[in-house]
Amino acid sequence: MCPCVGCHVCFGVPHGVRVLCHVLDLLMVMNFAFIEGKYNGSTLTILGRNAVFHKVREMPIIGGSGLFIFAREYAQASTHWIDVKSGDAIVEYNVYVFYY
């Protein structure tokens, strides 16, 4: 089942941990697991600083599994909606990846 609300196509789901490093910064440790199509069963791993109140944040892709083994490059995150009290957010990730 797709966790996306109102999306047309869901091809993967994020799994991760956020660690508060500073009042406005998080350390993101996240795997994006693909669940459909050519990349089904593969993952991309993101690890980096997420300054949540910046319009666009860049975080490095440090690896992956399946078809993305030895993956490198970066992801850009931009927040579309956030509820500061609950910590809930809708975040768009644009991912640029180089893999073998």
N, CA, C and O of each residue as an XYZ file, in Angstrom:
400
protein
N       0.840     -1.181      0.000
C       0.000      0.000      0.000
C       0.880      1.238      0.000
O       1.873      1.304      0.726
N       0.525      2.191     -0.792
C       1.312      3.415     -0.943
C       1.012      4.412      0.174
O      -0.154      4.709      0.434
N       2.057      4.938      0.848
C       1.825      5.918      1.904
C       1.539      7.317      1.369
O       1.196      8.215      2.138
N       1.675      7.512      0.064
C       1.466      8.824     -0.539
C      -0.011      9.169     -0.501
O      -0.849      8.334     -0.843
N      -0.343     10.382     -0.093
C      -1.731     10.820     -0.043
C      -2.070     11.484     -1.362
O      -1.509     12.527     -1.699
N      -2.978     10.890     -2.107
C      -3.444     11.486     -3.354
C      -2.455     11.425     -4.496
O      -2.616     12.149     -5.478
N      -1.435     10.586     -4.402
C      -0.463     10.521     -5.483
C      -1.011      9.644     -6.610
O      -1.886      8.805     -6.394
N      -0.489      9.853     -7.794
C      -0.927      9.088     -8.954
C      -0.138      7.793     -9.082
O      -0.704      6.750     -9.411
N       1.149      7.852     -8.827
C       2.012      6.684     -8.936
C       2.941      6.669     -7.729
O       3.568      7.678     -7.406
N       3.025      5.532     -7.073
C       3.957      5.377     -5.956
C       4.955      4.304     -6.332
O       4.569      3.158     -6.565
N       6.230      4.649     -6.396
C       7.243      3.685     -6.794
C       8.215      3.359     -5.683
O       9.105      2.528     -5.869
N       8.066      4.001     -4.514
C       8.965      3.709     -3.417
C       8.500      4.337     -2.124
O       7.601      5.179     -2.105
N       9.132      3.910     -1.035
C       8.797      4.434      0.283
C      10.071      4.772      1.059
O      11.061      4.047      0.963
N      10.056      5.871      1.829
C      11.231      6.226      2.628
C      11.204      5.549      3.991
O      10.139      5.354      4.577
N      12.374      5.196      4.485
C      12.552      4.665      5.843
C      13.765      5.373      6.403
O      14.813      5.396      5.757
N      13.653      5.959      7.604
C      14.826      6.633      8.109
C      14.717      7.113      9.533
O      13.754      6.838     10.249
N      15.754      7.850      9.916
C      15.894      8.396     11.249
C      16.266      9.860     11.124
O      17.081     10.234     10.281
N      15.661     10.689     11.972
C      16.056     12.094     12.047
C      16.646     12.320     13.428
O      16.084     11.874     14.428
N      17.761     13.001     13.485
C      18.411     13.301     14.754
C      18.588     14.811     14.830
O      19.195     15.409     13.942
N      18.065     15.431     15.881
C      18.190     16.874     16.062
C      19.616     17.204     16.453
O      20.103     16.764     17.494
N      20.293     17.992     15.602
C      21.686     18.364     15.853
C      21.793     19.766     16.430
O      22.723     20.071     17.177
N      20.855     20.597     16.087
C      20.852     21.991     16.467
C      19.399     22.423     16.392
O      18.567     21.659     15.903
N      19.074     23.581     16.842
C      17.681     24.021     16.854
C      17.027     23.903     15.473
O      15.854     23.540     15.387
N      17.747     24.198     14.405
C      17.157     24.192     13.072
C      17.743     23.143     12.136
O      17.433     23.152     10.945
N      18.571     22.252     12.634
C      19.220     21.259     11.773
C      18.900     19.842     12.228
O      18.761     19.562     13.419
N      18.789     18.959     11.241
C      18.613     17.539     11.502
C      19.714     16.775     10.798
O      20.224     17.215      9.768
N      20.077     15.642     11.346
C      20.924     14.694     10.640
C      19.973     13.661     10.050
O      19.268     12.974     10.789
N      19.949     13.546      8.733
C      19.059     12.607      8.061
C      19.833     11.338      7.713
O      20.903     11.392      7.107
N      19.279     10.210      8.104
C      19.787      8.895      7.724
C      18.569      8.202      7.124
O      17.648      7.828      7.851
N      18.557      8.028      5.796
C      17.343      7.561      5.146
C      17.656      6.597      4.007
O      18.567      6.823      3.211
N      16.884      5.525      3.950
C      16.889      4.629      2.796
C      15.587      4.852      2.046
O      14.517      4.913      2.651
N      15.681      4.973      0.745
C      14.489      5.047     -0.079
C      14.365      3.703     -0.780
O      15.182      3.362     -1.634
N      13.339      2.942     -0.415
C      13.154      1.579     -0.933
C      12.173      1.589     -2.094
O      11.032      2.027     -1.948
N      12.616      1.110     -3.235
C      11.758      1.054     -4.418
C      10.878     -0.187     -4.355
O      11.353     -1.275     -4.028
N       9.597     -0.024     -4.670
C       8.634     -1.118     -4.546
C       7.928     -1.445     -5.859
O       7.047     -2.304     -5.881
N       8.290     -0.790     -6.932
C       7.640     -1.018     -8.220
C       8.653     -0.970     -9.351
O       9.730     -0.390     -9.209
N       8.309     -1.574    -10.457
C       9.041     -1.428    -11.709
C      10.447     -1.985    -11.715
O      10.786     -2.884    -10.945
N      11.256     -1.433    -12.598
C      12.628     -1.886    -12.842
C      13.487     -1.903    -11.583
O      14.342     -2.777    -11.432
N      13.275     -0.960    -10.687
C      14.115     -0.810     -9.496
C      13.537     -1.502     -8.254
O      14.066     -1.320     -7.157
N      12.471     -2.286     -8.402
C      11.827     -2.973     -7.287
C      12.856     -3.772     -6.477
O      13.601     -4.584     -7.026
N      12.880     -3.523     -5.158
C      13.807     -4.210     -4.271
C      15.128     -3.493     -4.060
O      15.903     -3.874     -3.183
N      15.398     -2.467     -4.844
C      16.627     -1.689     -4.695
C      16.405     -0.539     -3.713
O      15.269     -0.126     -3.479
N      17.498     -0.024     -3.139
C      17.410      1.121     -2.234
C      18.476      2.156     -2.574
O      19.502      1.836     -3.174
N      18.216      3.402     -2.181
C      19.207      4.480     -2.181
C      19.366      4.940     -0.741
O      18.381      5.032     -0.008
N      20.601      5.232     -0.326
C      20.877      5.657      1.045
C      21.354      7.105      1.055
O      22.299      7.477      0.359
N      20.668      7.910      1.867
C      20.981      9.336      2.008
C      21.453      9.576      3.440
O      20.847      9.077      4.389
N      22.529     10.337      3.593
C      23.053     10.678      4.919
C      23.587     12.097      4.847
O      24.480     12.379      4.049
N      23.051     13.003      5.675
C      23.572     14.361      5.644
C      22.761     15.331      6.473
O      21.753     14.975      7.083
N      23.227     16.563      6.479
C      22.594     17.655      7.216
C      21.339     18.108      6.484
O      21.340     18.288      5.266
N      20.272     18.289      7.248
C      19.013     18.773      6.703
C      18.616     20.015      7.492
O      18.052     19.915      8.581
N      18.912     21.178      6.937
C      18.535     22.454      7.557
C      17.075     22.712      7.168
O      16.804     23.351      6.151
N      16.145     22.217      7.973
C      14.743     22.083      7.584
C      14.050     23.385      7.186
O      13.063     23.345      6.451
N      14.531     24.526      7.646
C      13.846     25.769      7.296
C      14.466     26.480      6.097
O      14.050     27.586      5.752
N      15.460     25.854      5.457
C      15.964     26.367      4.183
C      15.025     25.911      3.083
O      14.443     24.830      3.166
N      14.875     26.727      2.057
C      13.935     26.393      0.981
C      14.329     25.083      0.296
O      13.478     24.214      0.106
N      15.587     24.926     -0.075
C      16.082     23.709     -0.714
C      17.328     23.251      0.032
O      18.230     24.045      0.300
N      17.372     21.947      0.369
C      18.525     21.379      1.054
C      19.136     20.284      0.197
O      18.421     19.536     -0.471
N      20.450     20.193      0.215
C      21.151     19.130     -0.503
C      21.762     18.152      0.491
O      22.376     18.545      1.482
N      21.577     16.869      0.199
C      22.150     15.809      1.026
C      22.791     14.787      0.109
O      22.259     14.502     -0.964
N      23.931     14.228      0.513
C      24.611     13.261     -0.355
C      23.950     11.888     -0.353
O      23.413     11.437      0.659
N      24.002     11.243     -1.500
C      23.656      9.827     -1.607
C      24.967      9.075     -1.398
O      25.933      9.268     -2.137
N      24.986      8.217     -0.383
C      26.241      7.554     -0.021
C      26.309      6.099     -0.466
O      27.323      5.434     -0.253
N      25.252      5.601     -1.076
C      25.256      4.219     -1.544
C      23.861      3.717     -1.794
O      22.910      4.492     -1.894
N      23.748      2.414     -1.892
C      22.457      1.802     -2.132
C      22.595      0.300     -2.213
O      23.636     -0.263     -1.874
N      21.533     -0.344     -2.666
C      21.552     -1.795     -2.832
C      20.840     -2.161     -4.122
O      20.215     -1.316     -4.762
N      20.938     -3.431     -4.496
C      20.308     -3.878     -5.733
C      20.940     -3.192     -6.931
O      22.162     -3.203     -7.079
N      20.130     -2.601     -7.780
C      20.650     -1.908     -8.965
C      21.440     -0.650     -8.613
O      22.172     -0.124     -9.452
N      21.296     -0.164     -7.377
C      21.981      1.066     -6.975
C      23.224      0.815     -6.131
O      23.663      1.705     -5.403
N      23.796     -0.375     -6.217
C      25.021     -0.642     -5.486
C      26.108      0.316     -6.011
O      26.201      0.520     -7.222
N      26.894      0.880     -5.165
C      27.919      1.892     -5.473
C      27.315      3.221     -5.949
O      28.013      4.008     -6.588
N      26.060      3.483     -5.660
C      25.417      4.733     -6.089
C      26.080      5.933     -5.419
O      26.523      5.849     -4.273
N      26.143      7.041     -6.139
C      26.675      8.309     -5.635
C      25.885      9.459     -6.253
O      25.165      9.252     -7.230
N      26.002     10.619     -5.724
C      25.479     11.915     -6.165
C      24.754     12.583     -5.015
O      25.261     12.574     -3.894
N      23.563     13.174     -5.256
C      22.924     13.953     -4.201
C      21.413     13.990     -4.375
O      20.878     13.661     -5.434
N      20.742     14.402     -3.299
C      19.294     14.605     -3.302
C      19.021     16.030     -2.851
O      19.694     16.556     -1.965
N      18.026     16.644     -3.471
C      17.579     17.973     -3.058
C      16.197     17.837     -2.440
O      15.289     17.273     -3.050
N      16.042     18.352     -1.236
C      14.765     18.276     -0.520
C      14.150     19.656     -0.423
O      14.846     20.637     -0.158
N      12.849     19.733     -0.635
C      12.116     20.989     -0.424
C      10.799     20.657      0.278
O      10.090     19.727     -0.108
N      10.490     21.430      1.307
C       9.307     21.182      2.119
C       8.106     21.885      1.513
O       8.153     23.079      1.216
N       7.024     21.125      1.332
C       5.776     21.698      0.821
C       4.815     22.056      1.941
O       4.012     22.979      1.808
N       4.899     21.315      3.058
C       4.018     21.558      4.195
C       4.693     21.011      5.443
O       5.326     19.956      5.400
N       4.557     21.730      6.559
C       5.123     21.256      7.823
C       4.225     21.672      8.977
O       3.705     22.787      8.997
N       4.046     20.773      9.939
C       3.368     21.053     11.200
C       4.443     20.965     12.283
O       4.851     19.872     12.675
N       4.889     22.108     12.754
C       6.005     22.160     13.695
C       5.673     21.445     14.999
O       6.554     20.827     15.597
N       4.428     21.511     15.455
C       4.045     20.861     16.714
C       4.175     19.348     16.642
O       4.739     18.732     17.547
N       3.663     18.746     15.586
C       3.678     17.280     15.490
C       4.938     16.749     14.817
O       5.284     15.580     14.985
N       5.630     17.605     14.051
C       6.800     17.152     13.309
C       6.456     16.537     11.969
O       7.348     16.088     11.249
N       5.163     16.509     11.617
C       4.735     15.969     10.327
C       5.087     16.938      9.212
O       5.050     18.154      9.398
N       5.432     16.386      8.045
C       5.784     17.237      6.912
C       5.569     16.489      5.606
O       5.594     15.259      5.565
N       5.360     17.241      4.555
C       5.367     16.715      3.191
C       6.582     17.317      2.512
O       6.674     18.532      2.334
N       7.526     16.441      2.131
C       8.803     16.881      1.579
C       8.996     16.241      0.211
O       8.803     15.036      0.049
N       9.374     17.045     -0.762
C       9.693     16.553     -2.100
C      11.190     16.338     -2.190
O      11.970     17.215     -1.817
N      11.598     15.172     -2.686
C      13.006     14.862     -2.908
C      13.252     14.714     -4.405
O      12.646     13.865     -5.059
N      14.138     15.538     -4.942
C      14.625     15.375     -6.306
C      15.986     14.719     -6.192
O      16.904     15.268     -5.582
N      16.109     13.541     -6.783
C      17.299     12.726     -6.597
C      18.075     12.619     -7.906
O      17.521     12.288     -8.954
N      19.361     12.905     -7.817
C      20.279     12.777     -8.948
C      21.273     11.692     -8.568
O      21.975     11.813     -7.564
N      21.336     10.634     -9.363
C      22.119      9.482     -8.949
C      22.944      8.934    -10.111
O      22.486      8.875    -11.253
N      24.177      8.533     -9.783
C      25.074      7.850    -10.718
C      25.321      6.469    -10.144
O      25.726      6.334     -8.989
N      25.076      5.436    -10.953
C      25.302      4.077    -10.476
C      25.821      3.235    -11.638
O      25.711      3.616    -12.803
N      26.383      2.096    -11.294
C      27.004      1.220    -12.303
C      26.021      0.182    -12.786
O      26.361     -0.643    -13.634
